[in-house]
Amino acid sequence: MKSSLVTGGHGFIGSHLARALVERGDTVTVVDSARPAVSGLALHGIAAEVELETGSVEDAGLMAAVLAAGQFDTVFHLAAQTLVGEARANPTRTFETNVRGTWTLLEACRRADVPAVIVASSDKAYGPSADLPYREDAPLSPAAPYEASKAAADVIARGYWESHGVPVAVTRLANVYGGGDQNFSRIVPEAITAALEDRAPVIRSDGSPERDFLYVSDAVAAYLAVESAVGAGGPAAGEAFNAGTGAAHSVRDVLELVAEGVDTDLEPEYLGSGTPEGEIDRQYVDATKLVGMTGWRPQVPLEEGIGHTVAWYREHPEVRPG
């Protein structure tokens, strides 16, 4: 039986990952700073099956105590301030959480001699670029606070392998979507819940920005694939890995699939023109490196994933805003 730590485990991807770890038989500990109104752990029915530590990854004393006591085989670091708009409005808090939180956790992992650490970066760390798809050897050129915070955490994490031998790898995931995402400023949960409630989805752009959309089960599989290759100084140690579908879809494409899935003819309310300030207009990633090292491949095409996500929000009206 393995012992795993997930930071940010109440959240969307963290709770999906925690469930997968519980299902494979791990002893799972979650660290999260605050319990949301509806915890992802509760939504997945595993709240009673994990050990919960409430506190911030920026708290060096807490992280040292958790890591010293846990004797973890793997640490998955997903805790972060994940919203682009919030980062623009409050960059200091974003840097404290995403950058200080990362080095604080990594220092605790170094002192506890953790065998494998996976740190969640983001495709946003690359910044805007005309050279697409993003590949891992592309420079990290952030142009906005959220991008900068993820790029800084990314570099710090990989430096812990080079400088201290901490077996850490970094994941740069595309836009992850699926059931359980309660950040309704994001296109997929906002569009679906609006359609289910018979109101027009509110879109912050004109629908033209393009993203690589990765279904949450494929994202979890990517984390586990990287884990399999990073332990004991494996070939993934010190490396960064993209995970995505390798295709870009516009916001309008997603809205059309949502309308089909919900069976509605509601027209979205577009609030902007072009790409919202502080965001990137077009992004998609090349996951060849991860595929070649681990055999991971995305399994859920966008149309199927949107269908699964619509079904999830139909079954969980308690998470809808308002």
N, C-alpha and C positions, 0 to 999 in steps of 0.2 A: 504494500500500500504506500502510495506517495503522499507527501504533505505539500500543499500548494498555498501560496498567499496571493490574493488578488486585491490590489488597491483600486478604489473606485467601484467596488462591487455592487453598490446599490443601483448603479447607472445602467444604461442601455446595453452596451457591449459587455461591460464587466459582469453583469448578472447573467447574461447568456453564457459567457465563459465559465462562470462559477457553476452554473448548472451542468455544463459539459464535464467539468472536473468531478463534481459529485457523482455524476452518472458513470464515470469510468472507475469510481471507487476511491478517489482521493479524499484525504482529510483536508478540508478547505477552511482557511481563515480569510476574512474580508476586513479590510481597513477602509473606512469612509468617514468623511468629516461630518456629514449630517444625513439623517434619514429623511427622504422626500415624503410627500403626502402618501404616495403609493410606491413602495420599494420594489425594484426589479426582482429582488430575492423573493419577496412575497408573491409577486405575479407568477414566478416560476415554481412556487410551492416548495422552496428550499430554505426558507428563512430559519427553520428549526434545525437544519442539517449543516449549517456552517457556524463557525465561531466568529462573532462580530466584535471588532474593536472600533469604537467610535473616536475619531480624532483625525487630525490633519497629517499628511505626509511631510509637511514642513516642520513638524514637531520632532526634533532630533531625539529627545528622550523617549518619546513613545515608540518611534521606529526602532531605536536600539533595543528597547525592551521586547517588542514584538518579535524582532528577528532573533534575539538571543534566546527567547523562550521556545520559538517554534521549530527550530531545526528543519527548515523548509528545504525540499528538494528543488522547487522552482518558485520564483517570484515573478508575477505578471504585474507590471506597473501601468495601470490604465487611468489612475486618478489624474484629473486635469480640469482646467477651465476650458471648455470645448467650443464655446460660441464666439464666432468671428465678431459679431456686433458688440458683445459684451467686452471683448478684448480691446476693441477700438475705443469704447467708452471708458474703460477702466484698465489701462495697460499695466499699471503697477501691480494690481491684484493678480492679473493674469501671469505676470512674470514671477511673482512670489509663488504661486501655485505650481506653474508648469516648469519653471527653471529651478528655483530653490527646492521645491518638493522633490524634483528628480535627483538632484545631487545629495539631498539629505537621505533619501531612500538608498541610493547607491553606496553611500558611505556606510550605512548600516549593513548592507549586503556584504560589503568588503570585510568589515570587521567580523561578521558572522560566518564568513567563508561559504556563502550560498553557492551551490553547484551550477545553477542556471538562472539567468535573469533576462526577461524580455521586457523592453521598454517601448511603449506606444508612442511613436512619432506620428507623422501624417504626410500625405502627399502635399499638403499645404506648405511644408517646410521648403519645397523647391522654389516657391515663389512663382510669379508670372514668367512664362517662357513661351517663345514661339517654337522651340525645339521639342516637339512631342512625338511619341509618348515620353514621359519622364523615365529615365533609367537611373539606376543607383549611383552611377559614376558622374551624373550631372551635378553641377555646383548647387549648393543650397543658397538661394538668393532671395531671402524674404524681403517683402516690401511693406508689411503691415504688422501690427503687434502680435496677433495670433500666430502668423507664419513665423515671426522672429522667435517667439517663445518655444515653438516646436523645433525649430532648427537648432536653437541653443541647447535644448534638452537632448536632442539627437547627437550632437557633437560631444557633449559631456558624457553621455552614456558610452559611446564607442571609445572615448578616451580612457574610461575606467578599465577596459581590456588592455589597451596599449600600455598604460602606466602602472596598473596594479594587478593585472591578470584576472580581473573579475570577468567570468564568462558571461558576457552580456551581448545580446543582439537587439536590433532596433527594427520595428515594423513601421512601414509607411503605407498605410491603408488608404484606399480610395474612399469615396463617400459611402458609408455603411448605412443601410436602411433595413427595416423589418419591424415586426411587432415588438412593442415595449418601449419604443423611443418616445419619451415624454417632453422632448424639447420641440415645442410646436412652432418655433420660428424656422424649423427645417421644412423643406419642401414636401417630403413624403408624408410625415404625420399630419402636417397642416392640411394638405390637399385631401387626404383620405377622411380625416375627421370632419372637415368642412362638408365634404360631399355626403357623408353619412348623416349629417345634421341638416341637410338641405339648405346650406348657405354657400355663397360663392367663396372659393379659396382666395385668400389674400396673398398675392405674390409680390415680392419686393423688387422684382426686375420686370423686363418686358417678355420674359420667357425664353430669351435667346442664350443665356449662359449654358455651357455644356460641362457635364461631369461624368466621371466613371462611377457607376453605382454598383456597390458590392453587397449582396444579401448577407444578413448577419450570420447565418450558419456557415457561409464560406469564410467570413472574417474569423470566426472562432476556429475553424479548421486551419486557417493560416497561422494563428497563434500556436496551435498545437504542433503544426509542422515545424515551425521555427524552434519550438522547445525541443523537439526530437533531435535537432542538429546542433544545439548550442552547448549542452551539458558536457562537463569534464573537458572544456577547451576544444569542443568539436568544431567542425568546419564553419559553423555559423558564428562562432565567437568573434566579436568585434565587427561584425558585418551588419549592413542594413538591407532590408528586403521590402520591395514593393509587393502589394497584394491588391489586385483589381482585375477587371474583366478585359482590359485592353481596348475598350470601346468608349466613346464619348456620346452621351445622350443629352439633348437639350431639356430644359425645364418643361417646355411645351410637350415634348415626347412623353415625359413622365405624367403630366397632367392628362394627356389623352388616354394613357393606360389606366390611370385612376378612374377617369370617367367611365371607361368601358367596364372596369371591375365593379364599380358601384352601380352602374347602369343609370347614369344621370346625364342630362344635357346642360347642367349649370355652367355658365361661362365664368372663368376666373376674373378676379379684380386685380389688374396689373397696376402697381403703384409707381413703377419707375420706368426708365428707358435704359436699354443696355444692361450692364452689370452693376450691381449696387456698389457704392463707394467702399473701398477696402477689401473687395473680393476679386477673385481671379476669373477671367471670362471663359477660359477653356482649359480643362485638365483631364488627362487620363494617363495611366501608368502601364509600363511594360513589366510583367511579372516573370519574365523568362528565368531570372536568377533563382527565384524561389521554386519554380517548377523544376528546374534542372537539379537543384540540390535535394529536394524533398519529395518531388512528385505531386505536390499540391496543385490542384486546378479548381477554378470556380465551377460549381455544379448547377447553379440556379440562374437561368437567364432572367432578364429584367421583367418581362411580361409575367413569368411564373412567380417571381418574387413579389411583384406588386399584388398579384392575386392572393398570395399567402398573407401579405400584410393587411390587405383589405379585410380578409376573413378574421384576422386577429383583432382588429379594432372593432369589428362588428360584435365580437364575443366579449369585449372588455370596455363597455361604455363608461366604466368608473374612472378611466384614465383621461377621458376627453376633457379639454379645458372648459371652464364655465359651468 
